[in-house]
Amino acid sequence: MYFNVKTMTTVALITAVICVLGPLAIPIGPVPISLGVLGILLGVYILGVWKGTLAVVLYLLIGLVGIPVFSGFSGGAGKLLGPTGGYLIGYIPLALIAGWFVDHFYHQIPLQILGMVLGIAVLYLFGTVWLAHQADMTFQAALAAGVIPFIPFDLAKLAVSLILGRSVRNALMKAGILFDERH
């Protein structure tokens, strides 16, 4: 990954998009419906695996220091270590997996969708295991509270990120702001 002003600017802008979308949430139980997954998927679709994952890590660090960028306008180490912290940490493998599939299968949308679904599944695994541990729940109870209600919403976020992300990435590449680093 080559760092220049364009790269730093695009990573910072995607980090800002994630910071804006991440706090927007609807509380429905121990795990709120948040637009964080949409921000992550958009970020890796637009920037690719490495720059997109860097934006996610920066987002998590911004939240870690207490800036209210997590769901419900919260932040701090307590949020990362609390019951929903596994979902936040799960953003990193989500970005790595989804971004890898986007980069390697850019012209094969079904494989991109597969990568995003796999990334979301790993996110769910991280979050469910951590929620079960932190909230003293069974794995099944944590799955029912932190995954099952979110599947339709996350599939909708996947569809939006696929359509919007592809358009934005193509426009940025055409404008010379982003480059296909695979070649």
Buried (B, 14 or more C-beta within 10 A) or exposed (E): EEEEEBBEEBBEBBBBBBBEBBBBBEEEEBBBBBBBBBBBBBBBBBBBBBBBBBBBBBBBEBBBEEBBBBBBEBBBEEBBBBBBBBBBBBBBBBBBBBBBBBBBBBEEEEBBBBBBBBBBBBBBBBBBBBBBEBBEBEEEBBBBBBBEEBEEBBBEBBEBBBEBBBEBBEEBEEEEEBEEEEE
